[in-house]
Amino acid sequence: MSVSALPPISSSPMPVPPKRSAGTTAGTMAPPPHAVIVERRAYGVTRRNDAPRSSHALWTPSPDRPDPISLLEASNRSRIHDLTPIRYGRMLASPFAFLRGSAIIMASDLSTTPNSGIHVQLTGDAHICNYGVFATPERKVVFGINDFDETLPGPWEWDLKRLAASIIVAGRENGFSNATCREAAELAVRTYRERMHEFSTMSHMEVWCFEIDVRQLFSSLMDEADMQRGKRAIKKTDQRTVRQAERRTADRDLGKLAEVVNGQLRLKNNPPLLVRVEDPKMLERLRGLTERYRATLEDNRDVLLNRYHLVDVARKVVGVGSVGTYCGIALMLGNDGEDPLFLQLKEAQPSVMEAYVGRSRFSNSGQRVVYGQRLIQAASDIFLGWTRSGNIDFYVRQLHDMKYSPEIDELDKVNFTVYVMACAYALARAHARSGDAAQISGYIGGSDKFDRAITTFAEVYADQNERDYTELVAATRSGRVPAEMGV
């Protein structure tokens, strides 16, 4: 395929038929959101009858479990063919990289596990690399979830199980002991439980407007975890995280991503990771795509966008799980070239969760992503919107702009533990905002029974992930799948 062309139109992969999750039998009718807290919490307690809290510890692959490599192959059919080897190459880097790129595998596995029957807006891919800091429209730096490609309504436990499993997998990769990994995962689930209880006592408006301020986040979590070591270092982490986010601006990106050629500013070519779109017809098509996107912006922000004009567009390879979907960056300028704006246009395919919880109510997958993000986040990117080109859906947002996530493999034991607690805090806030915190809190209860069950699941599933990773290694060596390492 030409690097300047959009990907071919393809139907969404539906690799396996929908499965019925355990714990979804009919029971007492759920009370409405306006019912008193004690009634909604009591309903959560009744959900344990169908899915006891201890049942979440269980994980055994079913005899008819789909072949994990076949699932990955199915998910690649709608992606850019010449980028598939890069996707596999990035997943081969480690079991944790594999986990990041295999949301479709874990979605299939989670569909066979017990669930409480209480639904929220899932992130759909809640591993620990999908959290970080970002700026509100008022330029306040907050902590939260930053990836919504798979978002869809579904059982809240699925997000928490993916988060906990990623903690174990990443902790092992960092060389931490099994005891340290388990402690970190259990503290994260405890944080989720305690924060959910806190959210269940708040008013709906308080929950909706709640933001996690980064400036005291990590040091406050260390106090809650009763950690005595490294408090000074954690306080520095608070400050350093804010500084790192504040440095991620369009002005800094301009020097890294663009250059002046024959007196004209343009994006740098760096194939295959960054490839300029030079076909005039394709540029016109992208301009039309941008125009349609304007109509989806909130609060008349198209007025602000109108003050910029499109200068250049390039295809960009991003992430691990997103490799192979079409992602472009658009360089826009205002104030006679002195005011840069970078927009990211990212292809949105149907969520991997749709095979198990039903199709999205949105016909445009980009709109699905934007709706989920606006529902889950306390404050979303001011340029967040969606559009369509042919039969290909996109969502649009700013590139970087005060967004920062730490390098997980550089965190020591203390920083790692506190960071994953922060992720659980953010996940609880997201679920409380889109679901019913009182029902979830009632189901979890006040003891550590649920914490221990999820942590046990995470350890067992981390072992499964390693087995699946080994299968990908073998598939690469046999020539079944192509892989390009180091890109």
N, C-alpha and C positions, 0 to 999 in steps of 0.2 A: 504494500500500500504506500502511496505517496505520503511523505511525512507532513505535507501541508494540507492533506485532506482530512475530513472528518471520518470517523470509523464507519464501516458498513452497517446498514440497518440489520438488526438481528432480533429475534424473539428472545425473551427472558428465559434463562435456563430454569427448569423446574425438575431437578434431578431425581427427586423421590416424591412419592405421593404424600399428602398431608397425613400426619400421625395424630393420634389422640393421646394427649398427655395424661399421666396418672393424676388423680386428685381433682378431677373436674366434674364429678357427679353432681346432680342437682341437689340443692339443700335449701336452707332458710334464705328467703329473699333478702338481698342486700338492702340496708336502709339507705335513704336518699342522703346526699351530701349535706343537706341542711339539718339532718337529725342531730340530736345531742351527742356529744363525744362518747359518753358511756355506752350508748346504744350501738354506735358504729364500732367501738372497740370490742364490745361483746360479740358482734358479728364476726370479727376477725378471729376471736377465740373459737367460735364454732367451726371455722374452716379447718381447724386441726383434725376434726373427725375424718375428713377425706384425705388429708395429707399431714400426718403427724410430723412435728418438727424434726424428730430423729430420722425420719425417712429421707431427709435431704442429704444424709451422709452417704447414701447408697449410689454407687455407680458400677454397673457391669454392662459391657457392650452386649447388645442383643445379638442373637445368632444371625439375624437378617440386617445387621448394621451395614450401611452402604460402604463400599470401598472408598476410603478417603481420597485417594488419588483420582478416582473417577469423578468425585464431587468437584475437585479442583479443575479437572479437565472440562467439566460441564460449565463451570463458571467462566472459563476462558473463551468459550465459543462466541460470546458477544463482545469480546474485547479486541483491541488492536493486536493483530496477529504478531507483528514484528517486535512487540514489547513483551510477549509471553515469556521468553527466556529470561528477561530481566526480573520479572516477577518471581519465577522459580529460583533464580539465583539469589535474590534477596531473602527468600524464605529459607534457603539452605544455609544461611549464615549461622543459625543456631535454633534450638527448640523454641526459644522465645520469639525469634523472628518468624518461625513457622506458625506459632500461635497467632501472632498479629495478622498474618495473611490468610488464616483459615477460618474466618468467621462462619463460612458456610458449613464447615464440618461440625463445629460446636453447636450451631443452631440445630442441626439434625440430631445431635446427641441430646441436647437439652430438651427436645420435644418428647423424649422418652422418660424424662425424670418427673417426680412428683411436683405439683405446684398448688398453691393455695386457692387458685381461682380468682384471686384479686389482681386486677390489671392496672397498669400504668402506661405512660408513654415510654417505651423502652428506648434506650440509646441503641440497642441492638449489637453493640461492639464495645463493651465497657472495660476493656483491658487498660492497664495503668498508663500506657502511652497516649491514651486519648483524653487526658486531662491536662490542665495547665492554666496559666494566667492570661487574661485579656482585658482590654479597656472597655468600660461602659461608654455610652455617648458623652457622658460628662467627664471622660478621661480618668475615671477612678479605676484602679487596678484591682480586679477580683479574681477569684479562683473558681474553676468549674470545668464542665465537660466541654470538649472542643471538636468532637467528631460525631456526625449524625447521619452518615451515609446509610445506615441500616435501620434508622429509627422507625418504630411502628408500635401500636398498642399491643401489649402482651403481658405475661406473668412477670411480676417484678423480680422474682427469684432468679430469672435467667440472667439478668444484668449482674446481680450480686455474685452469682456463681462464676461468671466469666471474669469478673474482677478478682475474686479470690483465687481462681486457678492461675491467673496471670501473675499474681503476687508470688505464688509458689514457684512457678516456672522461671520468672525473672530473678527471684532470690537465689535459686540454685545456680543460675548462670553467673550471678555475681560472686559465687563461691561461698555463700553463707551456709551454715550448718542446717540440717533438717529442723532442728529445734528452733533456730532463728527464723526460718521461713514460716514455720507453723505459728510461732508467736506473732509475727508480722501480720499474717492472714487473719488470725483470731482477733487481734487488736483492731484490724480494719472492720471486721464484721461487728465487733462490739461497738465501734464508733457509729456504724450504720444503725445499729439497734438503739443506742442511746440518743442519737440525733433524731431518729424517727419518733421516738417517744416525746422528745422536746417539741418537734414540729406538730405532733398530735395535740398538744396543749395550747397551741397558738391559734389565733383567728385565721380565717382563710386569707384575709388581706395581708396579714403579717407574713404568712408563708409565701404568698405570691411575690411580695416585694423584698424578701430576704436575699441579701447578698453576702458572700463570704469574702471579707476584706483580707487581702494577702498580708498586710503589714504586721499583723499579730497572729496569723494563722498557725504557723508551724510551732512557735514557742508555746502557744496556748495548748496545742495538742500534746506537746511533750509533757506539760504539767498534768494533763489528764491521763497520760500513760504512765505516770509516776516514774519518769526517767530522770535520774539525777545527773547523768553524764552528758556533756556536750551542749548544755543549755546556751552557753555563749556562742558556740558555733551555729546553733539553730537560729539564734537571734540574727546572726549575720546572714543566714540563709534567707530569712524574711526580707532583709534589706537588699541583698544581692538579687533576689528574684524580681523585686520591683524594678531595680535598675536595669536588669536584662530586658524586661518587657518594655520599659520606656525607651530603650535604644532601638527597638524594632519599629522603624518608621519608614515611610516611602522614600524619604530623602536618603536614608542609608542604603535602601535597596537599589536606588537609582545608580549608585556607583558600582554595585556588584552585578547588576543584571543588564545594564544598558551602557552604550558607548556612542560616541559621535563619529559618524562616517560620512565623509564628503559634506560636512556641515550640518548633517541631519542626525538627530538622536534616534537610536534604534536599539532593540534588544540584542544581546550578544548571542551568537550561535554557539552551541555546545552540544552537538549531536552525540548520543541520542537523547540526552536528558533535557536539552532545551533547543528547539528547532523553530526558527522563524517561519511564519506563514508569508510567502512572497507572491503567491498567485493572486492577481488583482480581483478575480472573480470570487475567490474564497474570502478575501478581505471585505468585499462588499457584502457577502453573505453573513460574515461575522458582525459587520456594522448593523445589519438588519436584526440580527439576533440580539444585539445590545439594545436597540431601540425597543424591541418587544419586552425586554426585561424591565425597562424603566417603569412600566405600568404596574409592576408587582411590588415596588418599593413602598415602605410605610411612610406616613406623615409627609407626603409631598417632597420626599428627599430627591425626587427627580429634578427639583429646582437646583439643588446643589450639584447634582451630576451634570446638569446642562452647562455648568461653568467649566467643564473639561471637554477636551476633544480627543478622539482616539488617534494614537500615533503609530502603534505597532502591536502585533499579536504574535505569540509563539506557543507551540505545544510544549508542555512541561511534564516530566515524569515525577510523580510524587509518591511518598509513603511506601508501604509494602502491599497491603491489601488492595490499594487503589491502582496499582500498576497495571496498565493495559486499558483502563478506562480513559476516555479522552479528557485531558485537563489542559486548559490553555491559560495564559496570563496576558492581560491587556494593559499596555502602558498608555496612560492618558495624561494630558498636560493641561494646566490652567495658568492664568497670570503670565501669558506670553512665554511659556516654557519653564517658568521658575517654580511651578507648583505641581509636583508629580503625584499621580494616583495609580496604584496597581490594583487591578481587579483580577480575581481568579475565577475562571469559568470551568466548572467541574461537572463531568457527566454523572447523572444520577440514574442508576439502574434499579429495578425492583429490589426491595430489601430481601436479604437471605431468609428473613423470618416469615415471609409471606407464604411459603409452602406449609407452614405449621400453624399460623394464627389467622390466616385469611389474607386476601389481597387488600392493599391500601384503598381507602375510599377516594384517593386522589388519582386522577387519570395521568397526571404529570408527576413523575417520580421526583423531579426537582421541587415541586410544590410540597410533596410529602416530606422531604428533607427540611425545607424552610419552615413548614408548619411545626414539625417536631422540635426544631431548634428554638423557635420563638416560644413554644410551650414550655420547654425544659429550662432554658436559660433565663436568668433574671434580667439580663440585658444582652441583646444580640447586636451584631454588626449593623451599622446604619445603612450599609449598602447591600444587605442580604436580600436576595430576590431569586426568581426563577424564570426560565424561558424554555423554548423548544426550537430545534432546527431539524426540519423533516420529522422523523419519528424518534429523534434522540433528545432526551430531556437533560437539562442542565440546571444547576443552581449557581448563583454568583455571590461572591463575598470579597472583602478586601484580602489582599495577600499580606500576611504577617501583621502589620499595624498593631504594635504593642501586644503581640501574642508570643508567649514563651512557654516551653516545657523543658524540664531538666533532662539531661542524659542519664537514663536509668542505670547504665553500667558504671557510672562514675559516683554513685551514691554509696557511702559507707553504711554500716548496719543501722546506726541511729537515724541518719537522714532518710534512709530507705523506709524504715518503719514509720516515721512520722509522715513521710510523703504519701504512703499508701493509706494511712488514716485520713489524710486530707482528701484523697480520691473517694473514700467511702463517705465522708462528710458531704462531698459534692453530689454523690449519687443519691444519698438520702434526701437532700434538698430537691433534686430533680424529680424524684419519685413522689415526694410530698406535694410538690407543685402540680404535678399532672395526675396524681391519684388521690387516694384517701389515706392520710398518715395514720388516722385513728384505727382503721381496719388493719393496716399493716402492722402497727405497733401492738394491737391486740393479738394478732396471730403470733408474732415473735415472742411476746411476753417479756418479763423482766430478768429472767435467769440467763445463764450462758449456754443453755441447752442448744439453742439454735446456732449460736456462734461456733460451738464445737462440731456440730453436724456439717455446716457449710465448709469449715476448715478441713474436715476429713474428706469431704467430696473433692475439695480443691487438690489435696495431696494425691488422691487416687486418679483424678483426671489429669494431673500433671504427668503421671506415669503414662497414661493413655496418649497424651500429646507427644511424649518422647517416642512412643512406638510408632505413631503416625509420621513423625519426622523421619524416623529411620526408614519407613516405607518410601518417603519421597527421595531420600538419598539413594536407595536401591533403584527406584524408578529412573533416576537420573543416570546412574551408572549403566543401567541396562539399555539406555537410549529411548525408553518409553516417553520421557518428557525432556525437552531441551532446556538447558540452564546456562545463563551467562553470569558468572560471578564477578563481583568487584565493581559493578556499574552503579 
